[in-house]
Amino acid sequence: MTGTNIRTEWVKVKNGGLAIDAYLAQPTDEGTYPGIIVIQEIFGVNEHIRDVAERIAKEGYVAIAPAIYQRLAPGFAVGYAPEDIKLGREYKEQTQAEELLGDMQGAIDYLKTLPNVKMGGMGSIGFCFGGHVVYLGAVLEEIEATASFYGAGIATVTPGGGEPTISRTKEIKGSLYAFFGKEDALIPLEQTEAISAELKKCNIPHQIFYYNGVGHGFFCDRRSDYDEASAQDAWQKVLQLFSSTL
């Protein structure tokens, strides 16, 4: 399906009384396509996240990226300068797990209203903080495939406080792929090993991929940690996950 013509637009999805901006990318050809939820890094639904949504749509999916900082900073989208990192982390620290789950559910519910979205399970993909959020969101009923990229803190914390997100692993409904750089200073190896052990213990269909010599953010070609070979390999594995599951 690569090369499929697409169209993009900003839409609104609902989480209770909150209207959340979301970037929608979908094929222009008639037919029905699986839905994919794309969850941002701490930098908002910026150019990189919009590009990921578009790449997914060109592969024959309907992709939607909700702005999970909507209640904190509507329209937030920044680059990767030190001041951007500082601000993005400040917003991250104010998020709440149940609100984030509601934001993802709102995006799922929106996709269900579209005539070109295939009925049945959906997928999710997230990066950085979004990698943590989609691991959390893997507990949602409709999510059958999750691609979690370098999600920090899964084994140690949860947004807003409480039991670490890893404690909800047993609630995961579908398959999960996780991607980590071996040199990621933000995610110690013992944490990724704890995630692997918990996924095995809970009998969750999964694979964990480690990339040697790369750090945090290796998939993003706008970041200094970008590694082209690792990013391309991970992308093929994401497409394999989605095509075999959805």
PEWOFEN-V833540 format. One line per field, one symbol per residue. psi: psi as a letter, one per 30 degrees, with the letter a starting at -180 (. if undefined). burial: 1 if it has 16 or more other ideal C-beta (glycine too) atoms within 10 Angstrom, else 0. A space follows every 10 residues. Layout:
psi: ???
burial: ???
//
This chain:
psi: fkfkkllllk lklkjbgkkk kkkkklkfkl akklkkkkkl afgaiaeeee eeeeeeefgh ljkkjkjfge feikgkjlbg leeeeeeeee eefflkeeee eeeeeeeeee effkfgkkka llllklkbef eeefeefffk efjfkkjjkh jkgefflkkf lakleffgef fkfblkkkkk kfgjffjkef eeeeeeeeee eghkklkkkk kkglakgffj gglfgkjeee eeeeeeeeee eeefe.
burial: 0001010000 0010100001 1111111000 0011111111 1111110111 0111111111 1111111111 1010011101 0001001100 1100101011 1111111101 1001001100 1111111111 1111111111 0111111111 1111101110 0001110110 0101111111 1001001000 1101100110 0001010100 1001111111 0010101001 1001100110 110011
//
